[in-house]
């Protein structure tokens, strides 16, 4: 049985654009905590582990390979790896085929 790797699909997060007042530009709100997963910015409640993030994205931790800020992460570390705002993730889903 051969294995193939497929880039995991992360649900797209869409927000409404609203006009900004000069006051808002002078005092910008604190940016919402987020990670960039497979090129998409995704809001992130802190603190969050990598495992919690994967489950929240409907991804089974056992079925993915993850790179966190350029470093491959062993599945045994998912529950202990804490994510920070601005972190970058590349998530690849393992797909069995034949």
C-alpha positions in Angstrom: 0.0 0.0 0.0 1.5 3.3 -1.1 1.1 6.5 0.9 0.6 9.9 -0.6 0.8 13.3 1.0 -1.8 15.9 0.5 -1.8 19.4 1.8 -4.5 19.7 4.5 -7.4 22.0 3.7 -7.9 24.7 6.3 -11.3 26.3 6.3 -11.2 29.8 5.0 -11.8 32.5 7.6 -13.7 35.5 6.1 -14.5 38.7 7.9 -16.5 41.7 6.7 -14.4 44.8 5.8 -15.6 47.9 7.4 -14.6 51.6 6.8 -12.1 52.9 9.3 -12.1 56.3 11.0 -9.0 58.4 11.4 -9.2 57.8 15.2 -9.1 54.0 14.6 -6.0 54.4 12.4 -4.3 56.5 15.0 -5.0 53.9 17.8 -5.2 50.6 16.1 -6.8 47.7 18.1 -4.5 45.0 19.3 -4.2 42.4 16.6 -6.1 39.2 17.3 -3.9 36.3 18.1 -3.5 34.1 15.1 -1.3 31.5 13.3 -0.6 31.2 9.6 -1.5 27.7 8.5 -0.7 26.7 4.9 -0.7 30.4 4.0 -4.0 31.2 5.7 -4.3 33.5 8.7 -6.4 31.7 11.4 -7.6 33.2 14.7 -6.2 31.5 17.7 -7.3 31.5 21.3 -4.3 31.5 23.6 -2.9 29.4 25.1 -3.4 26.6 22.5 -1.4 23.5 21.9 -0.7 22.2 18.4 -3.0 19.2 19.1 -5.9 21.5 20.2 -5.4 23.6 17.1 -5.5 20.5 14.8 -8.6 19.1 16.5 -10.3 22.6 16.2 -9.6 22.5 12.4 -11.2 19.0 12.2 -7.9 17.4 11.5 -6.9 14.1 13.2 -3.5 14.6 14.8 -2.5 11.0 13.8 -3.3 11.7 10.1 -1.1 14.8 9.6 2.6 15.8 9.4 3.3 19.3 10.8 6.1 21.8 10.4 6.0 24.5 13.1 8.1 27.6 12.3 10.2 25.6 9.9 10.8 22.7 12.2 9.2 19.2 11.8 7.2 18.2 14.8 6.9 14.6 16.0 3.3 13.5 16.6 4.3 12.7 20.2 5.0 16.5 20.7 1.6 17.7 19.4 0.0 17.8 22.9 3.0 19.6 24.4 3.9 22.1 21.7 2.4 25.5 22.5 1.5 27.8 19.7 2.1 31.6 19.8 0.5 34.4 17.8 2.2 34.8 14.5 3.5 31.2 14.3 3.7 29.6 10.9 2.4 26.0 10.3 2.6 23.8 7.3 0.2 20.9 7.6 0.2 17.9 5.3 -2.5 15.3 5.5 -1.4 11.7 5.0 -3.6 9.9 2.5 -3.4 6.1 1.9 -3.8 5.0 -1.7 -2.9 2.1 -3.8 
